[in-house]
Amino acid sequence: MAGYGWKTFFEDEDRPEKPRRYGVTEMRGPHYSLFSQNLLQEVFDSMGQFVDGLKFAGGSHSLMPKSYIKEVTNMAHKHNVYVSTGDWAEHLLRRGPSAFKDYIEECKQLGFDTIEIDAGSLGVPEEVLLRYVRLVKSGGLRAKPLFAVKFNKSDIPMNSDRAFGSYVVPKPRTSELVEDVDLLIRRAERCLEAGADMIMIDADDVCKQADSMRADIIAKVIGRLGLEKTMFEASNPKTSEWFIKQYGPRVNLFVDHSQVMDLECLRGRNLGKDHASVLGSSYFLF
């Protein structure tokens, strides 16, 4: 394979070797089905150089023995892969104010490197979200807030003037969701100022299929936050292909483990309008 020049990771060709600041591929770990250590080991052995991060999606780590989680995090670190939590922190709110600090310490002991904070599921005021980001950073871990483009209507700030320090009656929660990309960007920028390392954007919330992708929203987010500081959830293969076509191999994406190799091929070749399959007939030379 050396004669074919496969994946050199030159700076001007694709993206640099790990650890990477851009062109990051985060892989979904145990979630919908049991993800055995043997399968993880096979993925890391065969595609480890293409995997930057592993995420225990959907709070799956809360259901697993600590010994198993520790073995998985150790395995990932041996292949220079960071490990992230999924959206689970919202379940800690009912346990009291110290629960989040205890959660951070436990994640650190288990070998997690990054804590994802789902801003939508938490449903807390912006200042509380920023405090959580600072707590994660002070605990020695990386913070990755997750945002969606739709907000509860009651979360939209009021434009009316008020006297400094005056009490504002909280608006009651509603069932109406409102699209507000400017609010998303403003909160993401404040999280970055508070020390967040990466902003995760729920691309599936922006579109269900790549054919209906809201390119204006994606362009506005990347234009304000930058490629290096944003990562997009792209569980649909068509969606990840759209991102590579539009923004090149340097875009950060979160995908299922079954899409890692396909995504890497997408990053490494020039896609045309007639692209049908990454491993097309030209891939096989015999």
N, C-alpha and C positions, 0 to 999 in steps of 0.2 A: 504493500500500500504506500510505502514511502516514495516510490517512484511516481505516484500520482499526485503528490503534494497535497494530501488531504489535511485540511484544518491546520494552518500554521499560526493563526492568531496574531498576525501582524497588526500593528496599531491602525494602519491605513486600510487594511483589508476587511477586517471584521470587528474584532474587539480584543483586548489583551487577555492574557492568562489570568486565572483566578489568583487572588480575590479581585473581582471586577467591580467597578463603580457604575458601569452601564452595560447594557446587553445582558442583564442578569436574567437567568431562568430559575424561577422558584417552582418546585415540584410539589404537587399534592401528595401527602402521605396518607396514613390510614383514615378512612372516612366512610364511604359507602360499603366497603367490604374489608375483610381482614387482610391487612398488608403484612405478610410474614417477613421475618428477618431474612430468610433465604431470597425472597423476591427483591427486597431492598439491596441486599448484597450483590445480586446479579445486575441490578440497575446501576449501582455505583461502579462495579467492576467494568461494565461494558460502556457506560455513558457518564461516568463520574466527572470527566473533564468538562462536560457540557452542563452539569447541574451545579448551580450556585447555592441553592437553598432548598430545604425540606420543611413543609408546613404540615403540622397535625391539624387538619381542617375540621371544622364543625365541632370543636371541643372534644374530639375523639380521645385526646390524651387524658381526659378526666375519667375515662372508663377503663383505662389500662393499668396494670400493675406498675409500680414505680420502677421495679427492677427491669422490666421490659423497656420502658421509656429510656432509662439510663443506658441500656445496651444499644438502643437505636441511635441515641445522640452521640455516643462514643464512636459508633460505626460511621456516622456522617462526618464527624470531625476528622477521622482518619483519612477521609477523601476530600478534606478541605471544603466541606459543605456546612453552612450554618443551619440551625434548626429554629423554627418559629412556631409559636402557638397559633391557634386559630381564634375564632370569635367565641370566647368563653368568659371573659372578664365580667360581662354583664350579670352573670349568675352570682357574683360575689357581693353585689350591692346589698342584698337582704341580710348579709352576715355581719354588717357593722362596718364602721370607718376603718378599722385596722385590717380588714380582710384583704384588701388589695396589696398592702405591704407584705402580708404573709404569703400571698400568691406570688409576688415577685421573688421573694426569697426561695420559695419552693421551686419555682421555675429555674432559678439559678443553680440550685443544688442538683436538679435533674439534668442539667446540661443544655438548657435552652439558651440561645443567643439573642433572640428577638421576641418581643411580646407584641402581638397585634391587638389593637384597641379598636373595636367596632363602634364608631361614634353613633351610628344609627341605632344599634341594639342597646347601647348603654342608656340613651335617652337622658343624659345629664346636661346641665348648663355648660356653656363653653369654658368658663373658668375652671370647672371641675375636670373637664377633659384635659385642659392644659396642665392641671396639677398632676393628673395621672401620668402624663408624658414625662413630667419632671421626676416623678417618683421612679419610673422605669429607668431613666437615665442615671439618677443618683444611686440606683441599685446595681449599676454596672452593666446593664443590658441595653440593647437597641430598641427603640420605640418605633412602631409602624402603625399609625392610625389608619383606619379603613373608612372611606367615605363613599356614599352613594349620591347620585344627583338629585334624588327626591327627598324632601323633608316634610315633616308634619307641619301643617299650616301654622300651628301655634308656635313653631320655632322661628318663624320669619320675624326678624327684628322690626319693631315699630319705628316709623320715621318721625313721629311727632316729638317736639321738644318738651323737655321736662326740667324742673329745677334740680340742681345737683344734689344728690343724696336723697331725693324724694323716693318714697316707697312706690313700687309699681306692682299692681295686682297681677299675678301670673295669669296668662290666658289659659283657659281650659283646653285639655288635649282634644283633638278632633280625629276623625277617621280619614280626613282629606289629606292627600299627599300632593305637594306642589314642587314643580321642577325649578330649581334655583342654582345655577352653576356658579353665580357670583358669590353666593353664600358658601358653597363648597370650597371655592378657591380661598376666600377670606379665612375660613376656619383652618384650612390646610396650611396657609401661610403662617398663621399664628402658631400652629403646632410645630412647624419648622423652626420658627423663632424660639420656641420653648425647648428645642433640642431634638425633635423627631428626626430620625435618620432617613426615613422613606415614607411616602404617602401612597397607600394602596387605594386604587379607584376601582369600584365595582363596574367593570365594563358591561357585564350582563344586565346591569340596571339601566345602562344607556341604550342597549339594544339586545334583543333576543337572537337576532340573526344578523350576520355581517351585511346583508343586503339593505338593512334598514338602519345602518350605523349612523348615529348623529355625529358626523364628522366635525360640525361646528363646535360641539361641546368638547370633544377630544382636543381639537386644535387650541381652544381657549385654555384648557387645563395645562397642556404642555407648554403653551406660550408663556404662561404666567409662572408655572412651577419648575419647568425644565425637564428634560428627559431623565437626567440622573436622579432626580428626587421623586419621580413618580413610577409606580408599577401598576399594571392593569391586570385584573382578573379576566382571563380569556379561556374559559372552560370549553367554548366552542372552537373547534379547529379552524373554521372559516374566519372567526374573529381574530385569532392570532395571525393568520395569513394576511388579513387586512392591515393589521398594525405593521407587519414587516414591510408590506408593499408601500405603505404611506410614510413610515418613519425610519425604515432601514433596520439593520441588525442591532442597533444600539438601544432599541426600546426594551424596557424591563417588563417581563411577562410572567404571570403565574398560570401554570397549565397542569393538566393531569399527567401522571407518570407515563402513560401510554403515548403522549404527544411529544415527549422530549426529543427523540431522534428526528421526528418529522420537523419540529420547530428548528432544530439545529441545521437541517438541510435548507430550510427556508432562509435562515440567517445567512447562509453561505453561498447563495446563488442568486443571480439576477432573474427575478420573476417577470414573465411577460403576461399579456392578456390571455394567452391561450394555455396558461398553466393549469393542468388538470391533476397531476399527482407528482409529489416530490421525487419518488422513486419510479420515474417513468421509464420508457423503453431505452432511452439514451443512457440510463444509469448502468445497465448490464452490458458489459463489453464482450460477452461471448455469445 
